[in-house]
Amino acid sequence: VLWIGVVEQLDAVEQGDIDATVLQNAAQQTTNSFYMFNWNKADDPFKEKLFRDKRFRQAMSYLTDRDSITEIVDGFGAPAFGPVSPVYEQWYTEDQPAYTFDPDKALALLAEMGFTEKNGDGWLVDAEGNELGFTLASISSNDEAMQVIQIVTDTMREYGINAEPVGLEFSVLVDQL
């Protein structure tokens, strides 16, 4: 038996010295990406109240187009609706809410919260004129994460939420938590 490295094996397959079928990422793997809202916004009571409202978080989940996000990884992914991947069958359950992309449900939840009008810039506002807007930050050196927050904020902006993507160095991001 002769053991050769991966590069040598691939070269041998390409040259026809070894009959093989190369399957990229054939083994099931899992990783989760998520975003969260910092509830500790004592310096901004409007956002603190907003982020702590379950309807707001549900609305943002309904505005998250998970199918578009999976395209970033060339289709080697599936939308997740909880912290455990279906790959882990022994711990996974389908008995959890699945907030699929549904802008109508999102807007209905926001309307329940009082966001029924738009200001002159086209952003949703409540009766007191508070604009529905925030920044969504990620690690600037992580290209995939930056693509994800761009997709998320673009969609939110399309539906009247002034969401801005921001890339930060890891240490700066952690300091803001």
Residue pairs with C-beta under 8 A, 6 or more apart in sequence:
4 12
9 18
9 20
10 22
12 18
13 20
13 22
25 76
28 87
29 87
30 85
30 87
30 88
32 80
32 83
32 85
33 69
33 144
33 145
33 148
35 136
35 138
35 148
35 149
35 152
37 51
37 56
37 57
37 60
37 134
38 51
38 176
38 177
39 48
39 51
39 52
40 48
41 47
41 48
41 51
42 48
46 130
47 134
50 56
50 132
51 57
53 113
55 109
55 110
55 112
55 113
56 109
56 110
56 113
58 99
58 106
58 109
59 105
59 106
59 107
59 109
59 110
60 106
60 156
61 99
62 99
62 100
62 101
62 102
62 103
62 105
62 106
62 109
63 101
63 103
63 106
63 152
63 155
63 156
63 159
63 161
64 99
64 101
64 152
64 155
65 101
65 151
65 152
65 155
66 79
66 80
66 100
66 101
67 79
67 101
68 151
68 155
69 77
69 79
69 148
69 151
69 152
70 76
70 77
70 78
70 79
72 144
72 147
72 148
72 151
73 144
78 86
79 100
81 96
81 97
81 98
81 99
82 96
84 91
84 92
84 93
85 92
86 92
103 159
106 159
107 159
110 124
110 132
113 126
114 126
114 127
115 124
115 125
115 126
115 132
115 160
116 124
117 124
117 125
118 124
118 125
118 160
119 125
119 129
119 131
121 162
122 160
123 131
123 132
123 133
123 160
123 161
123 162
124 131
124 132
124 160
124 161
125 131
125 132
126 132
131 162
132 160
132 161
132 162
133 161
133 162
133 163
133 164
134 162
134 163
134 164
135 163
135 164
135 165
135 166
136 149
136 152
136 153
136 163
136 164
136 165
136 166
137 149
137 165
137 166
137 167
137 168
137 173
137 176
138 145
138 146
138 148
138 149
138 165
138 166
138 167
138 168
138 173
139 145
139 146
139 167
139 168
139 169
139 170
139 173
140 146
140 167
140 168
140 169
141 169
141 170
146 165
146 167
149 165
150 165
152 163
152 165
153 163
153 164
153 165
156 163
157 163
168 176
